[in-house]
Amino acid sequence: MEEQAVEVRMGQTHLGFVDAAKGLGMLAIIWGHMDYLWSTSSVWFSSFKIAVFYVVVGLLKAYRYGERGQRDSCAQVMKKRWYSLVIPYGVFSALAILAHLAFLTIHGGSRLAALKGDVILTVTLRGVATLWFLPTLLIAELLFAAVRPEGWSAAKRILVCVLAPAILCVIGYFYQGMDIPGADRLWVQVVRNLFIVLAKSVSGFWFMLCGYLLYRRGKPQRLGRLPVLAVLLAVNLGLSLLSPDLDFNSFKLGSFAPVFYLNGVLGSVAVLELLRWLEARISLRPLIWCGRHSMFLMATHLPWQIAPELVMLGKRFYLAQTPTAPYFLMMLAEFAVLMLIEAALVWCKEKVKAAMTGRWGKERPICKAVKYL
């Protein structure tokens, strides 16, 4: 979600495949939230569906720094992201809390407890449902701007790329096995949430750094041959099966944590280069559309309870115990309905944006904020 639409060029190659990669990552996230049996497909998608967004940001920074000599300070990042991440986080969080309360009103549950929990999640930047991604991306970008990796020596780049995930894996290992006393206390929840936000932000920074270094110093596009890409994706699938219990949202890195970091970069680069290869041969417009609206899809499909409602509806017709063909057919139907709903919501959003900018102009603060919703 580096931009709502990528309109830059690397040499003479249009970066539509970058939007397509974000779109594929977004569809994989939605798929995982509808796959209540957590099939092998979701295990595979989880290896790259989050990492690819950070790697894409690193790729775009590599382009900007290489072609324009652009260097963003922390203040510049904050100014740029105020409208594209900070304000959307606040707006979508408020809407998500209202949707959660409405969901509990219909299906039953303690609205007061839910409101308290959602407010704590929002204030500590842990985020309601998938909204955690917005502050995590912002913090990762601030870290990137603070350390300025473009001036690092080769030894320092290697050291950070090896040491950072190793430390995160050790922290994740102890965190997963930790029995926290008084987990229901407010201060414990706050500290735990802040720890998770920081750990995920540093992880995102590392993926961003790898994307930057790979596309700034290396030439991953040389991998753009179908047999090579097939092997990379097969290895990516095999490695993902080593940690099927991965849950990055809770910073649960699975039974073999190093795989998450290694496979995240491998899967992201393989997906990017596969889509670069496909872009020259077929239209990727559906994926590009999803990529350009990835923030909106991220902030609505789960926080607005659309996916949970559709899954509950599908279970009334067919409740599966194992991921068989009927289960996937039902899930595909639910997925198609969700995307139709999202397309209608995006259409309405674009109409509202066009009306507001047409009336007040693009430079009004409210119009700048609405632009990124």
Secondary structure, DSSP 4 states (H G I P E B T S, - for coil): --SSS---EETTEETHHHHHHHHHHHHHHHHHHH-TT--HHHHHHTTTTTHHHHHHHHHHHHHHHHHT-----HHHHHHHHIIIIIHHHHHHHHHHHHHHHHHHHHH---HHHHHHHHHHHHHTT--SGGGGHHHHHHHHHHHHHHH-GGG--HHHHHHHHHHHHHHHHHHHHHHHT---TTTTSHHHHHHHHHHHHHHHHHHHHHHHHHHHHHHHHS-GGGG-SHHHHHHHHHHHHHHHTT-TT-BGGGTB--SSHHHHHHHHHHHHHHHHHHHHHHHTTS--HHHHHHHHTHHHHHHHTTTTSHHHHHHHHHHHH---SS--HHHHHHHHHHHHHHHHHHHHHHHHHHHHHHHHHHHH-TTSHHHHHHHT-
